[in-house]
């Protein structure tokens, strides 16, 4: 990661990793946006018109079956972007991306992004590193949802979400959490009650607050620790 003579502080890791000469290329095209919860930024298999770089919002990548069942396959916060498929000359993705936690970010036209991506060595490298992080997250989540208990998955997911918005207070319903961890609302309600009784979280209508990250990490499966290691390594560049 280029650390010398950086002056930009956008709040997005990829943008703030760019050297001044590359940031000058992309900066005039960045539009600040407020992202509202449940906003759909791209639909599965449809052309992506705009690329997003969240700063305080959390984006969720959701895959659906033909019957309408859904599960999260990835999440993105300040560390990344939406639109990495352009790295592979693809203007669409098999998943839907929606805003899970409201916040702010930047957007720019996808065609402009592709043009800048071709000219910018560091931007291309950072997007490639982010794509690897997402691939690792996707495969680890698949393993986790198949083999680990709901409590472990929920502890893993809550901490991962908190890491990506730098906030222990998450405005989420149990229905949303059930989709995120591939479970049911009743099962998630039981687990959140157990975690609250143990003093790990505080759960009120529409809001989960992490109270004890140390014990939450112990209650999570190894998937959280594997993902967190890769997440931290990515941020170190």
C-alpha positions in Angstrom: 0.0 0.0 0.0 1.3 3.5 -0.9 1.6 5.4 2.4 3.9 8.3 1.5 2.4 11.7 0.6 -1.2 10.6 0.7 -3.5 13.5 1.4 -7.0 12.1 0.8 -9.2 10.9 3.7 -12.3 9.7 2.0 -13.0 7.1 4.7 -12.9 4.3 2.1 -9.8 2.0 2.3 -9.4 1.5 -1.4 -9.7 5.2 -2.3 -7.4 6.2 0.6 -4.8 3.7 -0.6 -4.3 5.4 -3.9 -1.3 7.6 -4.6 -2.1 11.3 -5.3 -1.7 10.9 -9.0 -4.2 8.1 -9.2 -6.6 9.7 -6.7 -6.7 12.8 -8.9 -8.0 10.7 -11.8 -10.9 9.3 -9.8 -11.7 12.1 -7.4 -13.6 14.4 -9.9 -16.0 11.6 -10.7 -16.8 10.6 -7.1 -20.3 11.6 -6.0 -21.0 11.5 -2.2 -24.2 9.5 -1.5 -26.3 8.6 1.5 -27.2 4.9 1.3 -30.5 4.0 2.9 -31.2 0.6 4.5 -32.6 -1.9 1.9 -31.6 0.2 -1.1 -30.7 -2.2 -3.9 -27.5 -1.1 -5.6 -27.4 -3.9 -8.2 -29.7 -6.8 -9.1 -28.5 -10.3 -10.0 -27.5 -10.7 -13.6 -28.3 -7.1 -14.5 -25.8 -4.6 -15.8 -24.1 -2.5 -13.1 -24.5 1.1 -13.9 -22.7 2.6 -11.0 -19.8 1.5 -8.7 -20.0 2.2 -5.0 -17.3 2.8 -2.4 -19.0 2.7 1.1 -17.5 4.7 4.0 -19.9 4.1 6.9 -22.6 1.9 5.2 -22.6 -1.9 5.1 -23.5 -3.6 1.9 -24.7 -7.2 1.7 -24.3 -9.6 -1.2 -27.3 -11.9 -1.3 -27.9 -15.0 -3.5 -31.3 -16.4 -4.1 -32.8 -19.7 -5.2 -35.5 -20.0 -7.8 -38.0 -20.5 -5.0 -37.0 -17.2 -3.4 -34.9 -18.4 -0.5 -32.0 -16.1 0.2 -28.7 -16.2 2.0 -25.8 -13.8 2.3 -22.6 -14.7 0.5 -20.6 -11.6 1.4 -20.6 -8.2 3.0 -18.7 -5.0 2.3 -18.0 -1.9 4.4 -15.3 0.8 4.4 -12.7 -1.7 3.3 -14.1 -2.3 -0.2 -16.4 -1.5 -3.1 -19.3 -2.8 -5.1 -18.4 -3.5 -8.7 -15.3 -5.6 -8.6 -16.7 -7.8 -11.4 -15.4 -5.1 -13.8 -11.9 -6.4 -12.9 -12.8 -9.6 -14.8 -14.5 -7.7 -17.7 -18.0 -8.5 -16.4 -20.6 -5.9 -16.1 -23.0 -7.9 -13.9 -22.9 -10.4 -11.0 -24.9 -13.5 -10.0 -25.8 -11.9 -6.7 -27.8 -8.9 -5.6 -26.2 -6.1 -3.5 -28.3 -4.1 -1.1 -27.7 -1.7 1.7 -27.8 -3.6 5.0 -26.8 -0.7 7.4 -27.5 2.8 6.3 -24.6 5.2 6.0 -22.5 7.1 3.5 -20.2 6.4 0.6 -19.3 7.5 -2.9 -20.5 6.4 -6.3 -19.3 6.9 -9.9 -20.3 5.8 -13.4 -19.2 2.3 -14.1 -17.8 3.2 -17.6 -15.7 5.9 -16.0 -14.5 3.5 -13.4 -13.5 0.9 -16.0 -11.5 3.6 -17.9 -9.7 4.7 -14.8 -9.1 1.1 -13.7 -7.2 0.5 -16.9 -4.9 3.5 -16.3 -4.3 3.0 -12.5 -1.8 0.4 -11.4 -2.5 0.8 -7.7 -6.2 0.9 -8.0 -6.2 -2.3 -10.0 -4.0 -3.9 -7.4 -6.2 -2.9 -4.5 -9.4 -4.0 -6.3 -7.6 -7.4 -7.0 -6.7 -7.7 -3.4 -10.3 -6.9 -2.4 -11.6 -9.5 -4.9 -9.4 -12.1 -3.2 -10.7 -11.1 0.2 -14.3 -11.5 -1.1 -13.5 -14.9 -2.6 -12.1 -16.1 0.7 -15.1 -14.7 2.5 -17.5 -16.4 0.2 -15.9 -19.8 0.5 -15.5 -19.6 4.2 -19.2 -18.5 4.6 -20.3 -21.5 2.6 -18.4 -23.9 4.9 -19.6 -22.0 8.0 -23.3 -22.1 7.0 -23.1 -25.8 6.3 -21.2 -27.1 9.3 -21.5 -24.7 12.2 -24.3 -24.0 14.7 -26.5 -20.9 14.5 -25.0 -19.4 17.6 -21.5 -19.7 16.2 -22.5 -18.3 12.9 -24.4 -15.4 14.5 -21.4 -14.5 16.7 -19.1 -14.6 13.6 -21.5 -12.5 11.5 -22.1 -9.8 14.1 -18.4 -9.3 14.7 -17.6 -9.2 11.0 -20.3 -6.6 10.4 -19.1 -4.5 13.3 -15.5 -4.7 12.0 -16.7 -3.3 8.6 -18.6 -0.3 10.0 -16.3 0.3 13.0 -19.4 0.3 15.3 -20.6 -2.1 17.9 -24.2 -0.9 17.5 -26.0 -2.5 14.5 -29.5 -1.5 13.4 -30.8 -4.9 12.3 -34.0 -7.0 12.8 -34.0 -10.7 13.5 -35.5 -11.4 10.1 -32.5 -9.8 8.5 -30.1 -11.7 10.7 -31.8 -14.9 9.8 -31.1 -14.3 6.1 -27.5 -13.3 6.8 -26.7 -16.5 8.6 -28.8 -18.9 6.6 -31.2 -19.7 9.4 -34.8 -18.9 10.6 -36.2 -16.1 12.6 -37.2 -18.3 15.6 -33.8 -19.9 15.7 -32.1 -16.5 15.6 -34.4 -15.2 18.3 -33.5 -18.0 20.6 -29.8 -17.5 20.0 -30.0 -13.7 20.6 -31.8 -14.3 23.8 -29.1 -16.7 24.9 -26.3 -14.3 24.0 -28.1 -11.4 25.8 -28.5 -13.5 29.0 -24.8 -14.2 28.9 -24.0 -10.5 28.7 -22.5 -10.7 25.2 -25.0 -8.5 23.4 -27.9 -6.2 24.1 -30.9 -6.9 21.8 -33.8 -4.6 21.5 -36.3 -4.1 18.7 -34.3 -3.5 15.5 -31.0 -3.1 17.2 -28.1 -5.3 18.4 -25.3 -3.9 20.5 -22.1 -6.0 21.0 -21.1 -5.7 24.7 -18.3 -8.2 25.0 -16.2 -8.7 21.9 -13.7 -11.0 23.7 -16.4 -13.5 24.7 -18.1 -13.1 21.4 -14.9 -14.1 19.6 -14.7 -17.2 21.9 -18.3 -18.1 21.1 -17.8 -17.8 17.4 -16.5 -20.6 15.2 -13.0 -20.6 13.8 -14.4 -19.0 10.6 -14.5 -15.6 12.3 -10.8 -15.8 13.3 -9.8 -17.0 9.8 -11.7 -14.2 8.1 -10.5 -11.6 10.6 -6.9 -12.6 10.0 -7.3 -12.1 6.2 -9.3 -8.9 6.8 -6.5 -7.4 9.0 -3.8 -8.5 6.5 -5.7 -6.9 3.7 -5.8 -3.6 5.6 -2.1 -3.7 6.2 -1.6 -3.8 2.5 
